[in-house]
Amino acid sequence: MEIAVIASDKRKELMTEFCIAYCGILSRHHLCATGITGRYLSEATGLDIEMLLAGSHGGTQQIAARIAYNEIDLLLYFRDTADDNEYSGDQLDLVRMCDKQNIPVATNIATAEALVLALDRGDLDWRMLMRQSDD
């Protein structure tokens, strides 16, 4: 499965802790992340992560393009809930595209845990069928 990871500056530590806890599951999948988040996660977990541009330099748009082409199966997007202005523009478009493509999205640790455990059980295998039908 293709998993995209984005974390705002104030959520990078939480995302890192999450990925450490679920490193065994995540290591069996292809991960891509915005630049700084990817570097944090890779250094902390040893996971092989495709690092895109930093979010503020186009990394979010790179993930959005992959979502638009239905190349992502799961988005983990931990955002700073204290910053109401952050959830606008590119970020809102990202979530809308996930809705359009039926891509599961976790915007908090509780949902991320539920989705990663579902991924481990095979509950998200239907995403592979969705991608194949688009080919």
Protein Blocks (a to p, Z undefined) as FASTA:
>chain_A
ZZdddddfklmmmmmmmmmmmmmmmmmpccdddfklmmmmmmmnopacdddddfklopmm
mmmmmmmnopafbdcddddfklmmlmgcjlmmmmmmmmmnopacdfbfklmmmmmmmmmn
opmmmmmmmmmmmZZ
